[in-house]
Amino acid sequence: MSSAPPAVNRHYVLAAGGTGGHLIPAFALAVELERRGHHVALITDQRGAKLPGKPDSLVTHVLPAGRLGKNPLHWPKGIGAILEGRRMALRLFESFQPSAVVGFGGYPAFPALWAATSAKVPSVIHEQNAVLGRVNRFLASRVDAIATSYSQVDRLADKLADKVHLVGNPVRAEVLSLRDQPFPPFAEDGLLRVLVTGGSQGASILSEVVPDGLAMLPPALRGRLQVTQQCRPEDIEAVRARYAGHDIPAELGTYFENMAERLADAHLFIGRAGASTIAELTAVGRPAILIPLPIATDDHQAANTRDVAKAGGARMIRQDKFTAAELAKQIQAIAMNPDTLATAAHAAWNCGYPNAVRDLADLVEGFGGAPLMDVIRIANSVTAQSGETARGEAIAKDMNA
């Protein structure tokens, strides 16, 4: 028997940057809030509106979202886009009457959250990484609650501790459904299935290093390899030739739609340390060798590896140390013994937050019982363009501090 719908159906706006790292948890929250009987709208950019996996029922609004880089010469264009996005968000709030606005980081989330704090609409930010992102960092003192994915989040001020709620990073339902399945059997003479990805576009460094690293494994282990690797289109034929030269069976592709199935079968993951990757590996319980993206803002991918590496569920290799020999050494340490690999899998599993979407929805649902029309009418008294531009310039300075 299905549960009765909530007595109060509310409206919520989710705002997220146009990448999977920002939007995957937003999609998961949207599905959960709609399941609870609420109405949800999404604010994002052009990229986000086209991202695969968006729920069909999720109404999407594309708003301008300017970037505020370190070069002041680029600020006027970025500030203009942000101000236009803020005005559009205020108009949306006036008609949609949200009980709360939830931001998931990224520049497209900024105009919506700025509008929410201006209009006194309750606001929540969710941080997927172990370092508070630039947009979330600027908004942290202004919002009502901060949801985090890690117990330690760098660049999050201690004075904001009362606002912080550790919920984890929501993952896709098809991935979470694998959590209660056992780790794939791995015997002394069985196949070792390795999954290699570098994010949505693959990573050339993985294409260069991984085939040669796997070839350096002892024959008893190398002969049992079965590899699935995501590559950039321009790299795939060279990678195919490398694996053929090493006589290692490998399935290559530029994009795998059934990534959850691939993860279900994998014994070992090799790849980047983005927030969604870590969340999925720990939700399912898969050992990993992680190579953080060295140009990631504030080195946040390295920070993302802290908990799972400390627990023994993953090994982290800095990209400047990521050689074929080092990779082979780390694979041997984690995969030569079936018990060692299973222990690492369980350690990764213990780092997961399987209730992340439920806990985030509970937090968000705690906002918004009172009528909002009076405060939303602030949208009709937007300040003059010159005043907004001055505030925009101040924001640009603060965000780049």
C-alpha positions in Angstrom: 0.0 0.0 0.0 1.4 3.4 -1.0 1.8 6.0 1.7 -0.6 9.0 1.8 0.8 12.2 0.3 1.9 15.0 2.6 -0.8 17.2 4.0 1.0 20.3 2.7 2.3 20.4 -0.8 5.1 23.0 -1.1 7.2 24.5 -3.9 10.9 24.3 -4.0 13.5 25.7 -6.4 16.8 23.9 -6.9 19.7 25.9 -8.5 22.8 24.2 -9.8 25.8 24.6 -12.1 25.7 22.9 -15.5 28.0 19.9 -14.6 27.1 16.4 -13.4 28.8 17.0 -10.1 26.4 19.8 -9.3 23.3 18.4 -11.0 23.3 14.7 -10.1 22.5 15.5 -6.4 20.0 18.1 -7.5 18.2 15.6 -9.7 18.2 13.1 -6.8 16.7 15.7 -4.4 14.1 16.7 -7.0 12.9 13.1 -7.4 12.7 12.7 -3.6 10.8 16.0 -3.0 8.4 15.1 -5.8 7.9 11.7 -4.3 6.8 13.4 -1.1 4.2 15.4 -3.0 6.0 18.7 -3.5 6.5 20.8 -6.7 10.0 21.4 -7.8 11.6 23.7 -10.4 15.3 23.7 -11.5 17.4 26.7 -12.3 20.6 26.0 -14.3 22.4 27.1 -17.5 22.3 25.8 -21.1 24.6 22.9 -20.4 22.6 21.8 -17.4 19.3 21.9 -19.3 20.7 19.3 -21.7 22.5 17.0 -19.2 21.4 13.4 -19.5 19.5 12.0 -16.5 17.3 15.0 -15.8 13.9 13.8 -14.5 11.2 14.2 -17.1 8.9 16.0 -14.7 11.4 18.5 -13.6 10.5 22.0 -14.9 13.8 23.7 -15.9 14.5 27.5 -16.1 17.7 28.6 -17.9 19.1 31.8 -16.4 22.1 33.9 -17.4 25.1 33.1 -15.2 28.2 35.2 -15.6 31.6 34.0 -14.3 33.6 36.3 -12.1 37.3 35.4 -12.8 40.3 37.1 -11.4 40.7 39.6 -14.2 38.6 42.7 -13.4 38.4 43.5 -17.1 36.0 40.6 -17.5 33.8 41.6 -14.5 31.3 43.9 -16.3 30.0 41.2 -18.6 29.8 38.7 -15.8 28.2 41.1 -13.4 25.6 42.0 -16.1 24.7 38.4 -16.6 24.4 37.8 -12.9 22.2 40.8 -12.3 19.9 39.7 -15.2 19.7 36.2 -13.7 18.9 37.6 -10.3 16.0 39.7 -11.8 14.7 36.6 -13.6 14.9 34.5 -10.5 12.9 37.1 -8.5 10.2 37.1 -11.1 10.1 33.3 -10.9 9.8 33.4 -7.1 7.0 35.9 -7.3 4.9 33.4 -9.4 6.2 30.1 -8.0 6.3 31.1 -4.3 9.0 28.7 -3.2 9.1 27.6 0.4 12.9 27.4 0.0 15.7 27.7 -2.6 18.4 25.0 -2.6 21.8 25.7 -4.2 24.2 23.1 -5.3 27.1 25.3 -6.3 28.4 26.5 -9.6 28.0 30.0 -11.1 24.5 29.3 -12.4 23.3 28.8 -8.8 24.5 32.2 -7.7 21.8 34.5 -9.1 19.1 32.3 -7.7 20.6 32.2 -4.2 21.3 35.9 -4.2 17.7 36.6 -5.2 16.5 34.2 -2.4 18.5 35.9 0.3 17.4 39.3 -1.0 13.7 38.3 -0.9 14.0 36.6 2.5 13.1 33.3 1.0 14.6 30.5 3.1 17.8 29.2 1.5 20.0 26.1 1.7 23.3 25.3 0.0 24.7 21.8 -0.5 28.4 21.3 -0.9 29.5 18.1 -2.7 33.2 18.5 -2.2 35.5 18.5 0.9 36.4 22.1 0.1 33.7 24.8 0.1 33.3 26.0 -3.5 33.7 29.6 -4.4 29.9 30.4 -4.9 29.0 28.4 -1.7 31.8 30.1 0.2 30.4 33.6 -0.7 26.8 32.5 0.2 27.6 30.5 3.4 27.1 33.3 5.8 23.9 34.5 4.1 21.9 31.2 3.8 19.8 29.5 6.5 21.5 26.1 6.3 24.6 24.4 4.9 24.5 20.7 3.9 27.8 19.0 3.6 29.1 15.7 2.2 32.1 15.3 4.4 32.7 15.6 8.1 35.6 18.0 7.4 35.1 20.7 4.8 37.9 23.1 4.2 37.3 26.8 3.9 34.1 26.6 5.9 34.3 29.1 8.7 34.1 27.7 12.3 31.6 30.5 13.2 29.1 28.9 10.8 29.1 25.5 12.6 25.5 25.9 13.9 24.2 26.0 10.3 26.1 22.9 9.2 24.3 19.6 8.6 26.3 16.5 7.5 24.0 14.6 5.0 26.4 13.2 2.4 26.2 13.5 -1.4 23.1 12.0 -3.0 23.7 9.6 -5.8 21.6 8.2 -8.6 18.9 5.7 -7.5 20.3 3.0 -9.9 23.7 3.2 -8.2 22.3 3.3 -4.6 20.3 0.1 -5.4 23.7 -1.7 -5.6 24.6 -1.0 -2.0 23.1 -4.1 -0.6 24.5 -6.4 -3.3 27.7 -8.3 -2.3 31.1 -7.5 -3.6 31.6 -9.4 -6.9 33.4 -12.8 -6.2 37.1 -12.5 -6.7 39.1 -15.7 -6.4 42.8 -16.5 -6.7 42.3 -17.7 -10.3 39.2 -15.5 -11.2 39.0 -12.4 -13.4 40.0 -9.0 -12.1 37.6 -6.5 -13.6 39.0 -3.0 -13.7 36.9 0.1 -14.5 38.7 3.2 -15.6 37.1 6.6 -16.1 38.2 10.2 -16.1 34.9 12.1 -15.7 32.4 12.8 -18.4 35.1 13.4 -21.0 37.7 10.9 -19.9 41.3 11.9 -19.1 44.3 11.7 -21.4 46.7 10.9 -18.5 44.7 7.7 -17.7 44.9 6.7 -21.4 48.7 7.2 -21.3 49.5 5.5 -18.0 46.9 2.8 -17.3 47.5 0.4 -20.1 51.3 0.4 -19.5 50.8 0.1 -15.7 48.5 -2.9 -16.1 51.1 -4.5 -18.4 53.7 -4.2 -15.6 51.7 -6.4 -13.2 53.0 -9.9 -12.5 51.9 -12.4 -15.2 49.6 -14.3 -12.8 47.6 -11.1 -12.2 48.0 -9.5 -15.7 46.6 -12.7 -17.3 43.3 -12.3 -15.3 42.6 -8.7 -16.3 39.4 -7.6 -17.9 39.4 -3.8 -18.4 36.6 -1.3 -19.2 38.0 2.2 -19.9 36.4 5.5 -20.9 38.6 7.5 -23.2 38.5 10.8 -25.0 37.6 10.4 -28.7 41.0 11.5 -29.8 42.7 9.0 -27.6 40.7 5.9 -28.1 42.5 4.3 -31.0 45.9 4.8 -29.5 44.6 3.2 -26.2 43.2 0.3 -28.2 46.6 -0.3 -29.8 48.3 -0.2 -26.4 46.1 -2.8 -24.9 46.4 -5.0 -28.0 50.1 -4.7 -27.8 50.0 -5.8 -24.2 47.6 -8.6 -25.0 45.1 -7.3 -22.3 41.4 -7.6 -23.2 39.8 -4.1 -22.9 36.4 -2.7 -23.8 36.8 1.0 -24.7 34.3 3.7 -25.2 33.9 7.5 -25.1 30.7 7.3 -23.0 29.0 4.4 -21.2 25.3 4.9 -20.6 25.1 1.9 -18.3 27.8 3.0 -15.8 25.9 1.6 -12.8 26.1 -1.8 -14.4 29.8 -1.4 -15.0 30.3 -0.3 -11.4 28.3 -3.3 -10.2 30.7 -5.7 -11.9 34.0 -3.9 -11.1 36.5 -5.2 -8.6 38.7 -2.1 -8.8 38.2 1.5 -10.0 40.9 3.8 -11.4 40.1 7.4 -12.1 39.6 11.0 -10.9 38.3 12.0 -7.5 35.3 14.1 -8.3 32.5 14.4 -5.7 30.0 12.2 -7.6 32.7 9.6 -8.2 33.6 9.3 -4.5 29.9 9.3 -3.5 29.2 6.4 -5.9 32.2 4.4 -5.0 31.4 4.6 -1.3 27.7 4.1 -1.8 28.4 0.8 -3.6 31.7 -0.2 -1.8 34.3 -0.4 -4.5 38.1 -0.1 -3.9 39.8 2.6 -5.9 43.0 4.1 -7.0 42.3 7.8 -7.3 44.3 10.5 -9.3 43.0 13.9 -8.3 42.7 16.5 -11.0 45.7 18.8 -10.3 44.0 21.9 -11.6 40.8 21.5 -9.6 39.9 24.6 -7.6 41.5 24.7 -4.2 42.8 21.1 -4.9 39.4 19.9 -3.8 39.7 16.5 -5.5 42.6 15.6 -3.3 40.6 16.7 -0.2 37.8 14.4 -1.4 40.0 11.4 -1.1 40.9 12.0 2.6 38.2 9.9 4.3 38.1 6.9 2.0 41.9 6.7 1.8 42.3 7.0 5.6 39.7 4.2 6.0 41.6 2.0 3.6 39.1 2.0 0.8 41.2 3.8 -1.7 44.7 4.8 -2.6 45.5 8.3 -3.8 48.3 9.1 -6.3 49.2 12.6 -7.2 49.3 13.2 -11.0 53.0 14.1 -11.0 53.7 10.8 -9.4 51.2 8.8 -11.5 53.5 6.6 -13.5 53.0 3.1 -14.9 55.4 1.7 -12.3 53.6 3.4 -9.4 50.2 2.3 -10.6 51.4 -1.3 -10.9 52.8 -1.1 -7.4 49.5 0.2 -5.9 47.4 -2.3 -7.8 49.5 -5.2 -6.5 49.2 -3.8 -2.9 45.4 -3.8 -3.1 44.5 -6.6 -5.5 47.1 -9.4 -5.3 45.2 -11.0 -2.4 41.5 -11.5 -2.6 41.0 -10.8 1.1 42.8 -7.5 0.8 40.6 -6.4 -2.1 37.4 -7.4 -0.2 38.6 -5.6 2.9 39.2 -2.4 0.9 35.7 -2.8 -0.6 34.2 -3.0 2.8 36.2 0.0 4.0 34.9 2.1 1.1 31.3 0.9 1.8 31.6 2.1 5.4 32.4 5.6 4.1 29.1 5.9 2.2 26.1 8.0 3.1 23.2 5.8 1.8 20.6 8.1 3.3 21.9 11.3 1.8 18.9 12.2 -0.3 16.5 11.4 2.5 18.4 13.5 5.0 18.8 16.4 2.6 15.1 16.3 1.8 14.3 16.3 5.5 16.5 19.4 6.0 14.9 21.2 3.0 11.4 20.2 4.0 11.9 21.8 7.4 11.7 25.2 5.7 8.6 26.9 4.5 5.3 26.6 6.2 4.5 30.3 6.4 3.0 32.3 3.6 5.6 34.1 1.5 3.7 36.5 -0.6 4.5 39.5 1.5 8.3 39.0 1.5 8.4 37.9 -2.2 6.9 41.2 -3.1 10.4 42.5 -2.5 11.0 41.4 -6.1 9.0 44.5 -7.2 11.3 46.9 -5.5 14.6 45.9 -7.1 17.3 48.6 -6.6 18.5 50.8 -9.4 20.9 49.4 -12.0 23.8 51.5 -10.7 23.4 50.3 -7.2 23.2 46.7 -8.3 26.4 47.0 -10.4 28.3 48.4 -7.4 27.1 45.4 -5.3 28.1 43.1 -8.1 31.7 44.6 -8.2 31.9 44.1 -4.4 30.8 40.5 -4.8 33.4 39.9 -7.5 36.2 41.1 -5.2 34.9 39.0 -2.3 34.6 35.8 -4.4 38.1 36.1 -5.7 39.6 36.9 -2.3 
